[in-house]
C-alpha cells in the first residue's frame, strides 16, 4: 500500500490526541486571571509541552515518509507501535497535571516520552531495512539528536526520583531541541533531484 494512507490515518490519530488533551483542561470557575492561573495554569503548561511533542512527531513523521512511497506490513505495525505510545499522552499528561507533578506521575510521563522516542527509532530502522533503505540511511545519517534525546529522557527520569519538578527540565530541553524542523530529507531530495527509494508507489512484499 502507499504511504499516503498510513500518513492519513496517523494524522487523524494525532489530531484526536490533541483534541482529547485540550478537552481535559480544567475550566476556571471564576472570571479573573487568578482563577485562570490557580485552576488551569499548570494544565496549560503541561498541555503545551505535550502539544509540542505531538507536533514534533507529526512533522518528523511527514519527513520520514517523503522517502518511503510504499509500505508493507512490518512498517504498518511499527507505525501502530508509535501511535500506541503517542495515544497515551492525554492520560499521562492529565495525571501529571492533576497530581501537581507528583513523583510517580512524573516518572510515568517520562516513560511515556521515552517509549514514544524508542518507538519512532524502531519505525525509522524498520523503514531503513526495507528495499531502497540505503537511500533512507544516507538521507538521515547519524541520528545525533535522537541519541541526545534518549540521554536527556533518562536524566529526567533519574531526577524525577529526587525532585519531580526538576525531572521535567530535561523533557522540556528535548522539546526545544526538536522544535527546529528536520531539513535532512529536503536537503537530500534537492541534492538528488527528487530521488526516492525503490518502490515507485508499489507495495513491498509482505514480511
N, C-alpha and C positions, 0 to 999 in steps of 0.2 A: 504494500500500500504506500501511497505517497505520504511524505511527512506533513503535508498541509492538513490532513485530517487529524493527525496526532497533535499538531500545534493548535488547531481549533478547539479540540477537546481540552487541552491543557489550559488554554486561555480562559475557557469557561469555568474550569475548576478554580483557577486563581482569582477570577472575578467574584465567584461565590465566597471564597475565603475572605477576601477584603470586605465584602458585604456583611458577612457574619460577624467579623471583628468590630465593625463600626456599629452594628446593631447592639453589640454587647456593652457599649459605652453607657455609663450611668448619666441620666439627665438631671441637672441641678434642680432642686426643689424650690430654690429661691430665684431671684432675678438680679443678683449682684455679682460682681467679679469674685467676691469672697466665696459665694456659693459655688461658682464655677470651679474655682481652684480647689476648694475642700472636697467637692463631690466628684469632679471629673478630671482634676489636674493630673493626677498620676495615670489615670486611664488614658488620657490623651497622649501622654508621653510614651507609654508602653505601646499604644496603638500606632503611634508614629514610627517607633522603632521597628515593629513587626511589618508595618506597611512598606517601609523602605526595603526590608528584606524580601518581601514578596515582589516588589518592583524590580529589585536586582535580579532575582531568579527569572522573572518574566523576560527582562531584557536579554540576559545571557542565554536563556533557553532559545530565544529567537535567533541569536547569533549562531548557536550550536547547530541548528537545522538549516541554516543557509548553505552549509557544506554537505548536507545529507538529504538529497531529494527523495530518497526512498528508505523505508524502514522495514524490519522484519519483526518476528515475534519476540525475539530477545530484547530488542530496543524498546518495544512496546512495554514489556514488563519492567525494564529498568526505569522507564519513564513513569510508570504507575508507582513504582517504589519511591521515586522522588515526590510524587504528588501525595503519597501517604504521609510523609513527614511534613510536607507543607500544609496539609489539611489539619494537622494538629495545632497549628499556630493559634487559631482562635481560642482553643481550650487552654493551652499553656499561658497565653497572654492574659486571658481573663483571670486565671488562678494567680498569676504573678501580681496582678492589679488588686484583686480582692483581698489578698493576704498582706498587702503593703510591702511587697518584696521580702517575704519571709524566706528562710534558708532553703527548705525543700522545694517550694515552687520555683525559686531562682535556679536551683540545680536542674530541675526538670526542664525549665525553659532553655537552659544552656544545652542540655542533652538533645532537646528538640532541634536547636540550631545546628549542633554538631551532626546530628543524624541526617538533616537535610543536606548539609555540605558533603558528607560522605556519599549520600545517595546521588548527588549531582556528579561527583567524581566517578562513581560507578557507571553512570549514564555516559559520561564522556569516554571512558575506557571501553565500554561496550560498543559505542559507535566506532571508535578507533580500530576495533578488531574486525569490523565488517569489511567487505571488499571495497577497495578505494580508501581504506583507512590511513594509508601513508600520507595522503594529502591533508587529511584531517590533523594528523600528528604534526605535520610540517607547519600548518597554519597556527596551531596553538602553542607549539613548542613546549618549553618547560613552564609548568604552572607555579610560578613563584608565589603569586598572591594566594593561590589555593593552599599551598603548604603553610604560608604565614597565618592564614585564617584558622587552620586546624590548631596551630600552636596557640593562638590567641583564645580560641574556644576552650582549650584545655586549661589555659591560665585562668580564664574566667570561672571555670568550674572549680578550680582549686581555691580561688579567692572566695567563692560563694560559701565554702565551708567555714571561712573565717568571718568575713563581713559581707553579707549578701549584696549590699549596695555596691561595694567595690567590684563584685563579680560582674556587674553589668557593664563596667567600664570597657573591658576587652571586647564585649559584644558590640558596643557602640563603635569602637575603633574599627572592627571588621566591616560594619556597615559603611563607615566613612571611606575606608579603603576601596570598597567596591562601587561607591557612588559614581566614580569616573567610568564612563562607558568603555566596554572592552572593544577596542578597534582592531584587534588582531585579524578577525575574519575579513573585515572590509579591506584592510591593507593587503591581505593575501589575495583576495579576489581581484583587486585593482592590479596587483603585480602579475597575476596570471590571466588577465583579460576575461574575468568572469568564469574561470575554470571551476568545475565542480567534480566531486568524486565520481567514479564509475557507477553507473546505475541508470542515469538518464530518466529517472522517474519510475523505473520498473521496480517491482518488489523483489527484494533479496530472497534467496532461497530460505525456506523455513529452517530453524536450528534443529 
